[in-house]
Amino acid sequence: MKIYTEEELLNKTSSLCSTSEHCISEIDDKLRRRGASEEMIGHIISKLLKENFIDETRYAKAFVRDKYRFNKWGIAKIRLALKMKRINHNDIETALDEIDRKEYLSILGDIIQSKRKSVKAKDKYEMNGKLIRFALSKGYEIDEIRLIIEQ
């Protein structure tokens, strides 16, 4: 394994952060895999934060937009994924507040309609159960799912 200097690692991570959004935990993991010491990791991350290469709020907002529009994830799944990336609670809630409720419910409606076409069920009760389980697995909340299914 190649030994990197702090300057080389700073250049690599700043280049990475300039092309796409990354959070502190992702950069921390990348630096650890490259063999950086705790002290080096601390210095590099503080420089990246100071020079605005890393911004957890900006990252959380971009993550939320991508996951709910492109991956069609629900709020619960997005919140959990951000917690696993060690994003702080306030940044998560700020990012989630930017979700357009009308668009969000429209996406949920679309995925339920799409799934309905491929689900086989004996009756409406069984069909609704399968649709609810599917939407829950995508991270949507039960109240939202019921609202869409009843329409």
C-alpha positions in Angstrom: 0.0 0.0 0.0 1.3 3.4 -1.0 2.0 5.9 1.8 0.5 9.3 1.1 1.6 12.6 2.5 -0.9 14.9 4.1 -0.6 17.3 1.2 -1.3 14.5 -1.3 -4.3 13.4 0.6 -5.6 17.0 0.9 -5.2 17.4 -2.9 -7.0 14.2 -3.6 -9.9 14.9 -1.3 -10.3 18.5 -2.3 -10.4 17.4 -5.9 -13.0 14.8 -5.1 -15.1 17.3 -3.1 -14.9 19.9 -5.9 -16.6 17.4 -8.4 -19.4 16.2 -6.1 -20.9 16.6 -2.7 -19.4 14.6 0.1 -19.9 14.5 3.9 -17.3 14.4 6.6 -17.9 10.6 7.3 -17.3 9.7 3.6 -14.1 11.7 3.5 -13.0 10.2 6.9 -13.6 6.7 5.5 -11.6 7.4 2.3 -8.7 8.8 4.3 -8.7 5.8 6.6 -8.6 3.4 3.7 -5.6 5.3 2.4 -3.8 4.9 5.7 -4.1 8.4 7.1 -3.4 8.9 10.8 -6.1 10.4 13.1 -4.1 13.6 13.3 -3.8 13.8 9.5 -7.6 13.1 9.1 -8.4 15.9 11.5 -6.2 18.4 9.8 -7.5 17.6 6.3 -11.1 17.6 7.3 -10.8 20.9 9.1 -9.1 22.5 6.0 -11.8 21.1 3.7 -14.5 22.6 6.0 -12.7 25.9 6.3 -12.3 26.2 2.5 -16.0 25.1 2.0 -15.2 21.9 0.1 -17.3 20.1 2.6 -20.6 21.5 3.9 -22.9 19.0 5.7 -26.1 21.1 5.2 -25.4 21.4 1.5 -24.6 17.7 1.3 -27.8 16.8 3.1 -29.9 18.9 0.8 -28.4 17.4 -2.3 -28.7 13.9 -0.9 -32.4 14.4 -0.1 -33.2 15.9 -3.6 -31.5 13.0 -5.3 -32.9 10.2 -3.2 -36.5 11.3 -3.4 -36.6 12.4 -7.0 -34.4 9.8 -8.7 -34.4 6.8 -6.3 -38.0 7.5 -5.2 -37.2 7.0 -1.5 -39.5 8.1 1.3 -38.6 10.4 4.1 -38.0 7.6 6.6 -35.5 5.9 4.5 -33.7 9.1 3.6 -33.6 10.2 7.2 -32.1 6.8 8.2 -29.5 6.9 5.4 -28.4 10.4 6.5 -28.1 9.3 10.2 -25.9 6.4 9.0 -23.6 9.0 7.4 -23.4 10.7 10.8 -25.1 14.0 9.5 -26.4 16.0 12.5 -30.1 16.1 13.2 -30.6 19.8 12.4 -29.0 19.4 9.0 -31.2 16.4 8.2 -34.4 18.2 9.2 -33.4 21.3 7.3 -32.9 19.2 4.2 -36.1 17.3 4.6 -38.1 20.5 5.0 -37.2 21.4 1.5 -39.2 18.5 0.0 -42.2 19.7 -1.9 -45.1 17.8 -0.3 -47.2 17.8 -3.5 -44.4 16.4 -5.6 -43.5 13.9 -2.9 -47.1 12.5 -2.7 -47.2 12.5 -6.6 -44.0 10.3 -6.6 -45.6 8.0 -4.0 -48.7 7.8 -6.1 -46.7 6.9 -9.2 -44.7 4.1 -7.5 -47.9 2.6 -6.0 -49.7 2.8 -9.4 -46.7 1.2 -11.1 -46.5 -1.6 -8.5 -50.2 -2.2 -8.6 -49.9 -3.4 -12.2 -47.4 -6.1 -11.3 -48.9 -7.3 -8.0 -51.0 -10.4 -8.0 -53.7 -10.7 -5.3 -56.9 -12.5 -4.6 -58.8 -9.5 -3.4 -58.5 -5.7 -2.6 -57.4 -6.4 1.0 -54.5 -8.5 -0.1 -53.6 -6.1 -2.8 -53.5 -3.1 -0.4 -51.4 -5.1 2.1 -48.8 -5.8 -0.6 -48.8 -2.2 -1.8 -48.5 -0.9 1.8 -45.5 -3.3 2.5 -43.8 -2.2 -0.7 -44.2 1.5 0.0 -43.0 1.0 3.6 -39.9 -0.7 2.3 -39.2 2.4 0.1 -39.3 4.6 3.3 -42.8 6.1 3.0 -44.9 6.5 6.2 -48.1 4.7 6.7 -50.4 7.8 6.8 -49.1 8.9 3.4 -49.5 5.4 1.9 -53.1 5.1 3.1 -53.9 8.5 1.8 -52.7 7.5 -1.7 -54.2 4.0 -1.7 -57.6 5.4 -0.6 -57.7 7.8 -3.5 
